[in-house]
Structures are given as C-alpha cells and as structure tokens.
Amino acid sequence: MPTLPRRYPWLTQRSRADQPLRRGTVQLAPRCATGYTADASILPISVAICSARVKLGHSHKATAEEVALFQAITKRRTNRSAYENRSSPIRLLEELKMAATQEGAWLEVVENEDIRNATADLIAEGDRIQWSDAQFRRELASWTHPNRNLRRDGIPGYAMGVADTAAYASAYHPHLIPANGQAAKDRDLALGSPALVVLGTDKDDAAAWLATGQALQRILLRARASSVWASYLNQPIEVPELRPRFARVVGHVGHLQLCLRLGYGPDVRPTPRRHVSDVVIESWG
C-alpha cells in the first residue's frame, strides 16, 4: 500500500485501520485451505516490513462450510458494475449476519427506505469531499493503470468497465472525473443495489479491525459461494466528519467499519495480485 499523505489525517487514520483489517483476511484463508486452526497476532504499525504473524495450530477435518469458502477464494473479486434487479435471498443475508458474528463483528442490513436514501446521500457527500481533494485523486491515479500493464497490483481499466483502448488513459482518469458526476453515479449504485449492508464492531481498536477483516473475508466468500457479488461504498466511513452522522443514520450501537453493496451481476475478470512470496515470509519453529 503506498504511503498516504499526512496532510489529510482521515487518509492516514483509515490506512492504519485498514492494515489490521487486511491482516484479518489472511487468518481465515489457512483455516479453510489447510484444515488447520490459525491464529493471527497484530504487529505494531511501526513494524514496516510485516503486518501480521499467522501461526498454524492443530489440524482438523475441514467442514463442508470451510471447503465451500475455500473453493470460493478464486471466484471472489470486487464487482463494480450495476447489479441485476433481483433481491438477494433472505436466507443468505441471515447467513452473512451469522458469519460476521462468528468473527466478533456485526452486520446490519439497510432495509428501511428512508435509511437507504440517507445512506445514499452520505455516500454522495463523501464522494464530493474526496473527489474535490487533489491528493485523493493523485492517490487513486497511482493505483489505476492500462489493461495490458505488467504491474501485479493496482486496478486495471477493465475492473472499472473501461475497454482496452480507453484504458490507456485510465491512469489519468481520476483527474478528469467531476466530483458531482462520481457522487451521482455512486448514489445511483447504492439506491439500485439489491442489498446494502454495513459491517461494524463494538469497539474501534486494532483487535476490532482484525475482527472486521476476518468477518469481511468470511462474508465475501460466503456471498460468492452463493453466486452473489460485492463492492464497497465506504465514503461515509472514510471521511471523519461523516462517520458519526452515518452511525446515527444506521442506528446500530457500535462503530461502523465498512459499507458494502451485494447483488447478482455479470462475471468480471480478476485483477492482478502480487506473488505470494512478495507478501508472506515463512518462519518455522
């Protein structure tokens, strides 16, 4: 993850929260993949080279659910397209709530029309704040690149629905998109999504962020195992002044960590990933 500008405290604050969150996504995978218990310990933010230590514990026979989640790993990716106009099964939403609870977090489904409209308004307001910020645009531009680029990270144009030819300008497109245009687009996505959910925790510390990452991994994999896609609408959580307002709108006691939209949609290509040796250091003993 690139260094975020300290001129904007909300960027730095959320980046620190994201590190344990990402560590949490690492802990669930070995539990599903190997049939071993796994424990992740949080390393200090000051430890630049490593984010977390994951230790394998006792072996056990993988459950049917763990096998299903493991098989969904290669199918899971962010789908930023508009979703089909059909509802996510109520049973699945209940399963996702249980998945969050299993990992020490909670999931709130935004069902009330007034709350959904208020949520969409806050998402749009967050867009206007972020996209009016030149540093935010530069940060986003550094992560986007043409479809045929050889980079093993970032967001290629096709992940945003940009064709090969147009994708050659994708590294510059964040500087060209009007803030109000992005706000209107994301507001429509929020209102048109079959399901809008908020992931949160009772506390807002490193342990809670780790729990959020574990819950997020389980939720995304469980959704993909049921052929449901997800993407993020985190603007009202990333912008500090909007987060407490969003919490009042949602009305759930605790701390909001992520906002997701869920639904059925077209298949999307996976984005590049760094080699496992670039992100994992093996240690025995």
KAHU-V785142 format. One record per pair of residues at least 4 apart in sequence whose C-alpha atoms are under 7 Angstrom apart, sorted by the first residue. I is the first residue (numbers start at 0). J is the second residue. Records with the same first field share a line. If there is no record, write none. Layout:
I = J / J
This chain:
3 = 10 / 11
5 = 11
7 = 11
8 = 12
9 = 13 / 237 / 238 / 239
10 = 14
11 = 15
12 = 16
13 = 17 / 237
14 = 18
16 = 20 / 208
17 = 21
18 = 22 / 50
19 = 23 / 41 / 205 / 208 / 209
20 = 24 / 208 / 209 / 211 / 212
21 = 25 / 212
22 = 26 / 50 / 51 / 209 / 212
23 = 209 / 210 / 211 / 212 / 213
24 = 212 / 213 / 216
26 = 37 / 38 / 39 / 53 / 213
27 = 31 / 213 / 216
28 = 32
29 = 33 / 35 / 37
30 = 34 / 35 / 36 / 37
31 = 61 / 65 / 66 / 68 / 69
32 = 69
34 = 58 / 59 / 60 / 61
35 = 55 / 56 / 57 / 58 / 59
36 = 55 / 56 / 57 / 58
37 = 53 / 54 / 55 / 56
38 = 53 / 54 / 55
39 = 51 / 52 / 53 / 54
40 = 51 / 52 / 53
41 = 51 / 52
42 = 46 / 50 / 51
61 = 65 / 66
62 = 66
63 = 67
64 = 68
65 = 69
66 = 70
67 = 71 / 224
68 = 72 / 220 / 221 / 224
71 = 75 / 220 / 223 / 224
72 = 220
74 = 223
75 = 220 / 223
76 = 269
77 = 229 / 230
78 = 228 / 229 / 230 / 267
79 = 159 / 230
81 = 188
82 = 192 / 262 / 263 / 264
83 = 262 / 263 / 264
84 = 193
85 = 193
86 = 193
87 = 193 / 194 / 262
88 = 92
89 = 93
90 = 94
91 = 95
92 = 96
93 = 97
94 = 98
95 = 99 / 218
96 = 100 / 105 / 106
97 = 101
98 = 102 / 214 / 217 / 218
99 = 103 / 104 / 105 / 106 / 214 / 218
100 = 104 / 105
102 = 210 / 213 / 214
103 = 210
104 = 199 / 200 / 210 / 211 / 214
105 = 198 / 199 / 200
106 = 196 / 197 / 198 / 199
107 = 196 / 197 / 198
108 = 195 / 196 / 197
109 = 114 / 115 / 195 / 196
110 = 115
111 = 115
112 = 116
113 = 117
114 = 118 / 248 / 249
115 = 119 / 190
116 = 120 / 190
117 = 121 / 248
118 = 122
119 = 123 / 186 / 189 / 190
120 = 124 / 186
121 = 125 / 235
122 = 126 / 186 / 232 / 234 / 235
123 = 127 / 182 / 183 / 185 / 186
124 = 128 / 182
125 = 129 / 234 / 235 / 238
126 = 130 / 178 / 181 / 182 / 234
127 = 131 / 178 / 179 / 182
128 = 132
129 = 135
130 = 135 / 136 / 178
131 = 178
132 = 136
133 = 137
134 = 138
135 = 139
136 = 140 / 173 / 174
137 = 141
138 = 142
139 = 143 / 173
140 = 170 / 171 / 173
141 = 170
142 = 153 / 154
143 = 153 / 154 / 155 / 156 / 169 / 170
144 = 148 / 154 / 155 / 156 / 169 / 170
145 = 155 / 156 / 166 / 167 / 169 / 170
146 = 155 / 156 / 157 / 163 / 166
151 = 271 / 272 / 273
152 = 271 / 272 / 273
154 = 158 / 270
155 = 270
156 = 160 / 161 / 162 / 166 / 169
157 = 161 / 162
158 = 270
161 = 165 / 166
162 = 166
163 = 167
165 = 169
168 = 172
172 = 176
176 = 180 / 181
177 = 181
178 = 182
179 = 183
180 = 184
181 = 185
182 = 186
183 = 187
184 = 188
185 = 189
186 = 190
187 = 191
188 = 192
189 = 260
192 = 260 / 261 / 262
193 = 261 / 262
194 = 260 / 261 / 262
195 = 259 / 260 / 261
196 = 258 / 259 / 260
197 = 255 / 257 / 258 / 259
198 = 255 / 256 / 257 / 258
199 = 253 / 254 / 255 / 256 / 257
200 = 207 / 253 / 254 / 255
201 = 253 / 254
202 = 207 / 253 / 254
203 = 207 / 208 / 254
204 = 208
205 = 209
206 = 210
207 = 211
208 = 212
209 = 213
210 = 214
211 = 215
212 = 216
213 = 217
214 = 218
215 = 219
216 = 220
217 = 221
218 = 222
219 = 223
220 = 224
221 = 225
222 = 226 / 227 / 228
223 = 227 / 228
226 = 263
227 = 261 / 262 / 263
228 = 261 / 262 / 263 / 264
229 = 259 / 260 / 261 / 262
230 = 259 / 260 / 261
231 = 258 / 259 / 260
232 = 258 / 259
233 = 237 / 257 / 258
234 = 238
235 = 241 / 242 / 245
236 = 241 / 242 / 255 / 256 / 257
238 = 242
241 = 245
242 = 246
243 = 247
244 = 248
245 = 249
246 = 250 / 251 / 255
273 = 277
275 = 279
276 = 280
